């Protein structure tokens, strides 16, 4: 069996049909079609064999054996189409050989041609198969016309009616040249029809495959879009957590530091009292009140930080709630009330602010732009407290429909009275996150330390989000 397949492969290569240069097409092989092809091929080959072998069978001898062998083979030859899906080239080559070697009808090779063209795509491959099938079909049809009139199917089609078919001789209505030309035309027409059927099946299969690939690509794109949306949501939650928690916790740190200073002064007074220098009751009471206020602020800000942490956790648990929470709100958008509260919380924590604020028509400002601007001011104040505690901070905010929103903060990063080199604050996620937010809104964000040791944060935003 292996040597037989190798011989068929070699024959295909000799005919110019390579098994490697054709694209495999995924065709859905249907069982009813296979059954029909097996039956039709066997029936037509059996009829052709019976007609051609009539005289040989009547004379007996080797002709009788050859006729019986051909007839038996014709009854099962259609089973070759059971392998047309896996091995269309081999089925086609074997069908052509059988048509040429035995008195079979060319419908066997033309149906094999349809199966081959449907399952293999390639111009050279297809053209070679069509030419080979044409040669086989023409040979098979002309072979019938050269048989004795009683053994020819074509002679039967062109014969005049006879009263006694067993005794009366066959009289043709046309000459043999006309019959042979008709046979050649029929062979060419059968190959054309078979080729068109095969190409139609191939085009439908390719269209279905293309549609499946398009659906798969769309599904993949939707999956990537969903993953991207989730990643963007995660990034937004991370930035929101940084902006809220970092701001509140920096206030806690500032007030805790102030409380430490107050308690240190109380301790110094206590030591003075123990040394017998006398107790300044008014000063002690003032320090105690101040320490009490700082402790209350710390407690309030710590509670606020816990609430903000719970909000972030709720965002992670419920993506839809996160989308709603990340939307601009009254307390996180640029408004006079929110800005006053933000500045008041910073000054209460000991920040030395110098402000220039010129805002107009804030009610018309885009909500998302207002939130980015608010976060820019919040991030700048937070960085100032973290990296330049006690240093003066300059804040400039302008908001107009004609020019958009501009936020600029500056503060020294070198403690007063030191010669340490100025360094840009590093390691945080707030400024890069703010930069991404500004770019996403259609604006820009720049920050850095100048030659005078001043850190600058400059954010420009359009009036309407892009």
Buried (B, 14 or more C-beta within 10 A) or exposed (E): EEEEEEEBBEBBEEBEBBBEEBEEBEBEBEEEBBEBBBEBBBBBBBBBBBBBBBEBBEEEEEBBEBBEEBBEBBBEBBEBBBEBBEBBBBBBBBBBBBBBEBBBBBBBBBBBBBBBBBBBBBEEBBEBBBEBBBBBBBBBBBBBBEBEBBBBBBBBBBBEEEEEEEEEEBEBEEEBEEBBEBBBEBBBEBBEEBBEBBBEBBEBBBEEEEEEEEEEEEEEEEEEEEEEEEEEBBEBBEBBBBBBBBBBBBBBBBBBBBBEBBBEBBEEBEEBEEEEEEEEEEEBEEBBEBBEBBBEBBEBBBEBBEEBBEBBEEBEEEBEEBBEBBEBBEEBBBBEEBBEEBBEBBEBBBBEBEBEBEBEEBEEBBBBBBBBBBBBBBBBBBBBBBBBBEBBBBBBBBBBEEEBBBBBBBBBBBEEEEEEEBEEBEEBEBBEBBBBBBEBBBBEBEBEBEEEBBBBBBBBBBBBBE
